[in-house]
């Protein structure tokens, strides 16, 4: 993922998908970063389009393996989320809980 510039509020995946940041980063445009989001902080109904790869019911929740812009991720969703492999879903991230790291040093940037 790449930082889009000093005033941008997103990082960009290789396919151009823009992921939200809680605040701008103080790094040079084009700097590679590692973007972290916990599965519990992903929900349905936002503006990020993803493909459902696998759905695993776990009782009160569903573990959904997803592909977002060529990147695999897992979301833990309520059991009421009626998903199946092959579905296209809209996701939202709890932006305040996003973490960003320097991949070279592991230092947390946000």
FIMI-135191 format. One line per 3 residues: number of its first residue (from 1); their letters; for each residue x, y, z negated of N, C-alpha, C, O, CB. Coordinates in nm, 2 decimals, m for minus. Glycine has a CB too. Example, Ala and Ser with C-alpha at 12.3 -4.5 7.8 and 13.67 -1.06 7.14 Angstrom:
REM FIMI-135191
1	as	1.32/m0.57/m0.78/1.23/m0.45/m0.78/1.32/m0.33/m0.78/1.42/m0.33/m0.85/1.13/m0.45/m0.90  1.28/m0.22/m0.71/1.37/m0.11/m0.71/1.29/0.00/m0.79/1.34/0.11/m0.80/1.41/m0.06/m0.57
END
This chain:
REM FIMI-135191
1	xxx	0.08/m0.12/0.00/0.00/0.00/0.00/0.09/0.12/0.00/0.20/0.12/m0.05/m0.09/0.00/m0.12  0.04/0.23/0.06/0.12/0.35/0.07/0.04/0.47/0.02/m0.08/0.48/0.04/0.15/0.37/0.22  0.11/0.56/m0.04/0.06/0.68/m0.09/0.04/0.78/0.02/0.13/0.78/0.11/0.16/0.74/m0.20
4	xxx	m0.07/0.85/0.03/m0.10/0.93/0.15/m0.05/1.07/0.14/m0.05/1.14/0.24/m0.24/0.93/0.17  0.00/1.12/0.02/0.05/1.25/0.01/0.02/1.31/m0.12/m0.05/1.26/m0.20/0.00/1.34/0.12  0.09/1.42/m0.15/0.08/1.48/m0.29/m0.06/1.53/m0.33/m0.08/1.54/m0.45/0.17/1.59/m0.30
7	xxx	m0.15/1.55/m0.24/m0.28/1.60/m0.28/m0.39/1.49/m0.25/m0.51/1.51/m0.28/m0.32/1.72/m0.20  m0.35/1.38/m0.20/m0.44/1.27/m0.17/m0.49/1.20/m0.30/m0.42/1.19/m0.40/m0.38/1.17/m0.07  m0.61/1.15/m0.29/m0.67/1.08/m0.40/m0.69/0.93/m0.37/m0.77/0.86/m0.43/m0.81/1.14/m0.44
10	xxx	m0.61/0.88/m0.27/m0.62/0.75/m0.23/m0.48/0.69/m0.20/m0.39/0.76/m0.17/m0.71/0.73/m0.11  m0.47/0.55/m0.20/m0.36/0.48/m0.13/m0.42/0.41/m0.02/m0.54/0.38/m0.02/m0.29/0.39/m0.23  m0.34/0.37/0.08/m0.39/0.31/0.20/m0.34/0.17/0.22/m0.22/0.15/0.20/m0.35/0.40/0.32
13	xxx	m0.43/0.08/0.25/m0.39/m0.06/0.29/m0.33/m0.06/0.43/m0.35/0.04/0.50/m0.51/m0.16/0.27  m0.27/m0.17/0.47/m0.21/m0.17/0.61/m0.32/m0.15/0.72/m0.28/m0.10/0.82/m0.15/m0.31/0.62  m0.44/m0.19/0.69/m0.55/m0.17/0.79/m0.61/m0.03/0.79/m0.70/0.00/0.87/m0.66/m0.28/0.77
16	xxx	m0.57/0.05/0.70/m0.62/0.19/0.69/m0.73/0.21/0.58/m0.77/0.32/0.56/m0.68/0.23/0.82  m0.77/0.10/0.52/m0.87/0.11/0.41/m0.81/0.20/0.30/m0.70/0.17/0.25/m0.91/m0.03/0.35  m0.88/0.30/0.25/m0.84/0.39/0.15/m0.89/0.35/0.01/m1.01/0.33/0.00/m0.88/0.54/0.18
19	xxx	m0.80/0.32/m0.08/m0.84/0.29/m0.22/m0.83/0.41/m0.31/m0.73/0.48/m0.30/m0.75/0.17/m0.27  m0.93/0.42/m0.40/m0.93/0.54/m0.49/m0.82/0.54/m0.60/m0.78/0.44/m0.64/m1.07/0.56/m0.55  m0.78/0.66/m0.63/m0.69/0.68/m0.75/m0.76/0.77/m0.85/m0.84/0.85/m0.81/m0.56/0.75/m0.70
22	xxx	m0.72/0.75/m0.98/m0.78/0.84/m1.08/m0.73/0.98/m1.08/m0.80/1.07/m1.12/m0.76/0.78/m1.22  m0.61/1.00/m1.02/m0.55/1.13/m1.01/m0.44/1.12/m0.90/m0.39/1.01/m0.88/m0.50/1.18/m1.14  m0.40/1.24/m0.84/m0.29/1.23/m0.75/m0.16/1.19/m0.81/m0.14/1.21/m0.93/m0.28/1.37/m0.68
25	xxx	m0.08/1.13/m0.72/0.05/1.08/m0.77/0.16/1.19/m0.73/0.15/1.25/m0.62/0.09/0.95/m0.70  0.26/1.20/m0.80/0.38/1.29/m0.77/0.49/1.20/m0.71/0.60/1.19/m0.76/0.43/1.36/m0.90  0.46/1.15/m0.59/0.56/1.08/m0.51/0.55/1.13/m0.36/0.45/1.18/m0.32/0.54/0.93/m0.52
28	xxx	0.65/1.10/m0.29/0.65/1.15/m0.15/0.55/1.07/m0.06/0.53/0.95/m0.09/0.80/1.13/m0.09  0.49/1.14/0.03/0.40/1.07/0.13/0.47/0.95/0.19/0.59/0.96/0.22/0.35/1.17/0.24  0.40/0.84/0.21/0.46/0.72/0.27/0.53/0.63/0.17/0.58/0.52/0.21/0.56/0.76/0.37
31	xxx	0.54/0.67/0.05/0.60/0.58/m0.06/0.52/0.46/m0.08/0.40/0.47/m0.09/0.62/0.66/m0.19  0.58/0.34/m0.08/0.51/0.22/m0.11/0.48/0.21/m0.26/0.57/0.24/m0.34/0.59/0.10/m0.06  0.36/0.17/m0.29/0.32/0.15/m0.43/0.25/0.02/m0.45/0.20/m0.04/m0.35/0.23/0.27/m0.48
34	xxx	0.24/m0.03/m0.57/0.16/m0.15/m0.60/0.04/m0.10/m0.67/0.05/m0.03/m0.77/0.24/m0.25/m0.69  m0.08/m0.14/m0.62/m0.21/m0.09/m0.67/m0.27/m0.20/m0.76/m0.28/m0.32/m0.71/m0.31/m0.05/m0.56  m0.31/m0.17/m0.88/m0.37/m0.27/m0.97/m0.51/m0.24/m1.01/m0.54/m0.13/m1.05/m0.28/m0.29/m1.09
37	xxx	m0.60/m0.34/m1.00/m0.74/m0.32/m1.05/m0.78/m0.45/m1.11/m0.76/m0.56/m1.05/m0.84/m0.28/m0.93  m0.84/m0.45/m1.23/m0.88/m0.57/m1.30/m1.01/m0.62/m1.24/m1.09/m0.54/m1.20/m0.89/m0.55/m1.45  m1.03/m0.75/m1.23/m1.15/m0.81/m1.17/m1.28/m0.76/m1.24/m1.38/m0.76/m1.17/m1.14/m0.96/m1.18
40	xxx	m1.27/m0.73/m1.37/m1.39/m0.69/m1.44/m1.43/m0.55/m1.41/m1.54/m0.50/m1.44/m1.37/m0.70/m1.59  m1.34/m0.47/m1.34/m1.37/m0.33/m1.31/m1.41/m0.31/m1.16/m1.41/m0.20/m1.11/m1.25/m0.25/m1.34  m1.45/m0.42/m1.10/m1.50/m0.41/m0.96/m1.64/m0.45/m0.96/m1.69/m0.54/m1.03/m1.42/m0.51/m0.86
43	xxx	m1.72/m0.37/m0.89/m1.87/m0.39/m0.89/m1.92/m0.38/m0.75/m1.85/m0.34/m0.66/m1.94/m0.29/m0.98  m2.04/m0.43/m0.73/m2.11/m0.42/m0.60/m2.17/m0.28/m0.58/m2.21/m0.22/m0.68/m2.21/m0.53/m0.58  m2.18/m0.24/m0.46/m2.26/m0.12/m0.43/m2.18/0.01/m0.40/m2.23/0.12/m0.39/m2.34/m0.09/m0.54
46	xxx	m2.05/0.00/m0.37/m1.97/0.12/m0.34/m1.95/0.13/m0.19/m2.03/0.09/m0.11/m1.84/0.11/m0.41  m1.84/0.20/m0.15/m1.81/0.22/m0.01/m1.69/0.15/0.05/m1.64/0.18/0.15/m1.80/0.37/0.01  m1.64/0.05/m0.03/m1.54/m0.04/0.02/m1.59/m0.17/0.07/m1.65/m0.25/0.00/m1.43/m0.07/m0.09
49	xxx	m1.58/m0.20/0.20/m1.63/m0.32/0.26/m1.54/m0.44/0.25/m1.42/m0.42/0.28/m1.67/m0.29/0.41  m1.59/m0.55/0.20/m1.51/m0.67/0.18/m1.58/m0.79/0.23/m1.70/m0.79/0.24/m1.47/m0.69/0.03  m1.51/m0.90/0.26/m1.57/m1.02/0.29/m1.56/m1.12/0.18/m1.45/m1.13/0.11/m1.49/m1.08/0.42
52	xxx	m1.66/m1.19/0.15/m1.66/m1.30/0.05/m1.60/m1.42/0.10/m1.64/m1.47/0.21/m1.81/m1.32/0.00  m1.50/m1.47/0.03/m1.42/m1.59/0.07/m1.47/m1.71/0.00/m1.50/m1.82/0.06/m1.27/m1.57/0.05  m1.49/m1.70/m0.13/m1.53/m1.81/m0.22/m1.61/m1.76/m0.34/m1.57/m1.65/m0.39/m1.41/m1.90/m0.26
55	xxx	m1.71/m1.83/m0.38/m1.79/m1.79/m0.50/m1.79/m1.90/m0.60/m1.82/m2.01/m0.57/m1.94/m1.75/m0.46  m1.75/m1.87/m0.72/m1.74/m1.97/m0.83/m1.83/m1.93/m0.95/m1.79/m1.84/m1.02/m1.59/m1.99/m0.88  m1.95/m1.99/m0.96/m2.03/m1.95/m1.08/m1.96/m2.00/m1.21/m1.91/m2.11/m1.21/m2.17/m2.02/m1.07
58	xxx	m1.96/m1.92/m1.31/m1.89/m1.95/m1.43/m1.98/m1.94/m1.55/m1.93/m1.93/m1.67/m1.76/m1.87/m1.45  m2.11/m1.94/m1.53/m2.20/m1.92/m1.64/m2.27/m1.78/m1.63/m2.35/m1.76/m1.54/m2.13/m1.93/m1.78  m2.23/m1.69/m1.72/m2.29/m1.56/m1.72/m2.24/m1.47/m1.61/m2.29/m1.36/m1.58/m2.27/m1.49/m1.85
61	xxx	m2.13/m1.51/m1.55/m2.06/m1.43/m1.44/m2.03/m1.52/m1.32/m2.05/m1.64/m1.32/m1.93/m1.37/m1.49  m1.99/m1.46/m1.21/m1.95/m1.52/m1.09/m1.81/m1.47/m1.06/m1.79/m1.35/m1.05/m2.05/m1.50/m0.97  m1.72/m1.56/m1.03/m1.59/m1.52/m0.98/m1.59/m1.52/m0.83/m1.61/m1.62/m0.77/m1.47/m1.61/m1.03
64	xxx	m1.58/m1.40/m0.77/m1.59/m1.39/m0.62/m1.45/m1.36/m0.57/m1.39/m1.26/m0.60/m1.69/m1.28/m0.58  m1.40/m1.45/m0.49/m1.28/m1.43/m0.41/m1.31/m1.35/m0.29/m1.40/m1.40/m0.21/m1.20/m1.56/m0.38  m1.25/m1.24/m0.27/m1.28/m1.14/m0.16/m1.16/m1.11/m0.08/m1.05/m1.12/m0.12/m1.34/m1.02/m0.22
67	xxx	m1.19/m1.06/0.04/m1.08/m1.00/0.12/m1.12/m0.86/0.16/m1.22/m0.84/0.22/m1.06/m1.09/0.25  m1.04/m0.77/0.12/m1.06/m0.62/0.14/m0.94/m0.57/0.23/m0.83/m0.56/0.18/m1.07/m0.55/0.01  m0.97/m0.54/0.35/m0.87/m0.48/0.44/m0.75/m0.57/0.46/m0.64/m0.52/0.47/m0.83/m0.35/0.38
70	xxx	m0.77/m0.70/0.45/m0.66/m0.80/0.47/m0.59/m0.83/0.34/m0.49/m0.91/0.34/m0.56/m0.74/0.56  m0.64/m0.78/0.23/m0.58/m0.81/0.10/m0.68/m0.89/0.01/m0.80/m0.85/0.00/m0.55/m0.67/0.02  m0.63/m1.00/m0.04/m0.72/m1.08/m0.13/m0.73/m1.03/m0.27/m0.63/m0.98/m0.32/m0.66/m1.23/m0.13
73	xxx	m0.85/m1.04/m0.32/m0.87/m1.00/m0.46/m0.98/m1.08/m0.52/m1.06/m1.14/m0.45/m0.90/m0.85/m0.47  m1.00/m1.07/m0.65/m1.10/m1.14/m0.72/m1.18/m1.04/m0.80/m1.13/m0.95/m0.86/m1.05/m1.25/m0.82  m1.32/m1.05/m0.79/m1.41/m0.97/m0.87/m1.49/m1.06/m0.96/m1.53/m1.17/m0.92/m1.50/m0.88/m0.78
76	xxx	m1.51/m1.02/m1.09/m1.59/m1.09/m1.18/m1.72/m1.01/m1.19/m1.73/m0.90/m1.24/m1.53/m1.10/m1.32  m1.83/m1.07/m1.13/m1.96/m1.01/m1.11/m2.06/m1.08/m1.20/m2.04/m1.19/m1.24/m2.00/m1.01/m0.97  m2.18/m1.01/m1.22/m2.29/m1.07/m1.30/m2.34/m1.19/m1.22/m2.34/m1.19/m1.10/m2.40/m0.97/m1.33
79	xxx	m2.40/m1.29/m1.29/m2.45/m1.41/m1.23/m2.57/m1.37/m1.13/m2.60/m1.45/m1.04/m2.50/m1.51/m1.33  m2.63/m1.26/m1.15/m2.74/m1.21/m1.06/m2.69/m1.17/m0.92/m2.77/m1.15/m0.83/m2.81/m1.10/m1.12  m2.56/m1.16/m0.90/m2.50/m1.13/m0.77/m2.51/m1.26/m0.69/m2.44/m1.35/m0.71/m2.35/m1.08/m0.78
82	xxx	m2.60/m1.26/m0.60/m2.63/m1.37/m0.51/m2.54/m1.37/m0.39/m2.58/m1.32/m0.28/m2.78/m1.38/m0.47  m2.42/m1.42/m0.40/m2.32/m1.41/m0.29/m2.29/m1.55/m0.24/m2.31/m1.65/m0.31/m2.19/m1.35/m0.34  m2.25/m1.56/m0.12/m2.20/m1.68/m0.06/m2.09/m1.65/0.03/m2.07/m1.54/0.09/m2.32/m1.76/0.01
85	xxx	m2.00/m1.75/0.05/m1.89/m1.73/0.14/m1.94/m1.69/0.28/m2.04/m1.74/0.33/m1.81/m1.87/0.16  m1.87/m1.59/0.34/m1.90/m1.53/0.47/m1.98/m1.40/0.46/m1.99/m1.33/0.55/m1.98/m1.63/0.54  m2.04/m1.37/0.34/m2.11/m1.25/0.32/m2.02/m1.13/0.33/m1.90/m1.14/0.30/m2.18/m1.24/0.18
88	xxx	m2.07/m1.02/0.38/m2.00/m0.89/0.38/m2.06/m0.81/0.27/m2.18/m0.79/0.26/m2.00/m0.81/0.52  m1.98/m0.75/0.17/m2.03/m0.68/0.06/m1.97/m0.54/0.05/m1.86/m0.52/0.10/m2.01/m0.76/m0.07  m2.03/m0.45/m0.02/m1.98/m0.32/m0.05/m1.94/m0.32/m0.19/m2.01/m0.36/m0.28/m2.09/m0.21/m0.02
91	xxx	m1.81/m0.27/m0.22/m1.75/m0.28/m0.35/m1.73/m0.13/m0.40/m1.71/m0.04/m0.32/m1.62/m0.35/m0.35  m1.73/m0.12/m0.53/m1.68/0.00/m0.60/m1.58/m0.04/m0.71/m1.59/m0.14/m0.77/m1.80/0.08/m0.67  m1.48/0.04/m0.72/m1.38/0.03/m0.82/m1.40/0.13/m0.94/m1.44/0.24/m0.91/m1.23/0.04/m0.77
94	xxx	m1.38/0.09/m1.06/m1.39/0.18/m1.17/m1.26/0.26/m1.17/m1.16/0.22/m1.23/m1.41/0.10/m1.31  m1.26/0.37/m1.10/m1.14/0.44/m1.06/m1.05/0.48/m1.19/m0.93/0.48/m1.18/m1.17/0.56/m0.99  m1.12/0.51/m1.29/m1.04/0.55/m1.41/m0.95/0.44/m1.47/m0.86/0.46/m1.55/m1.14/0.60/m1.52
97	xxx	m0.98/0.31/m1.43/m0.91/0.20/m1.48/m0.80/0.15/m1.38/m0.74/0.04/m1.40/m1.00/0.08/m1.51  m0.78/0.22/m1.27/m0.68/0.18/m1.17/m0.54/0.20/m1.22/m0.52/0.30/m1.29/m0.70/0.26/m1.03  m0.45/0.11/m1.19/m0.31/0.12/m1.23/m0.23/0.12/m1.10/m0.26/0.06/m1.00/m0.27/0.01/m1.32
100	xxx	m0.12/0.20/m1.10/m0.03/0.21/m0.99/0.11/0.20/m1.04/0.15/0.26/m1.14/m0.05/0.35/m0.91  0.19/0.11/m0.97/0.33/0.08/m1.01/0.42/0.11/m0.90/0.39/0.10/m0.78/0.34/m0.06/m1.06  0.55/0.14/m0.93/0.66/0.14/m0.84/0.70/0.00/m0.81/0.74/m0.07/m0.91/0.78/0.23/m0.89
103	xxx	0.69/m0.06/m0.69/0.72/m0.20/m0.67/0.87/m0.23/m0.69/0.91/m0.34/m0.72/0.68/m0.24/m0.53  0.96/m0.13/m0.67/1.10/m0.15/m0.69/1.14/m0.17/m0.83/1.23/m0.25/m0.87/1.18/m0.04/m0.62  1.08/m0.09/m0.92/1.13/m0.09/m1.06/1.02/m0.15/m1.16/1.06/m0.19/m1.27/1.15/0.06/m1.10
106	xxx	0.90/m0.16/m1.11/0.79/m0.20/m1.20/0.74/m0.10/m1.29/0.65/m0.12/m1.37/0.84/m0.32/m1.28  0.79/0.03/m1.28/0.75/0.14/m1.36/0.60/0.18/m1.33/0.56/0.18/m1.21/0.84/0.26/m1.34  0.53/0.20/m1.43/0.39/0.24/m1.41/0.38/0.39/m1.37/0.44/0.47/m1.44/0.30/0.22/m1.54
109	xx	0.32/0.42/m1.26/0.30/0.56/m1.21/0.17/0.62/m1.26/0.17/0.74/m1.28/0.31/0.56/m1.06  0.07/0.54/m1.27/m0.06/0.58/m1.33/m0.11/0.47/m1.42/m0.21/0.48/m1.48/m0.17/0.61/m1.21
END
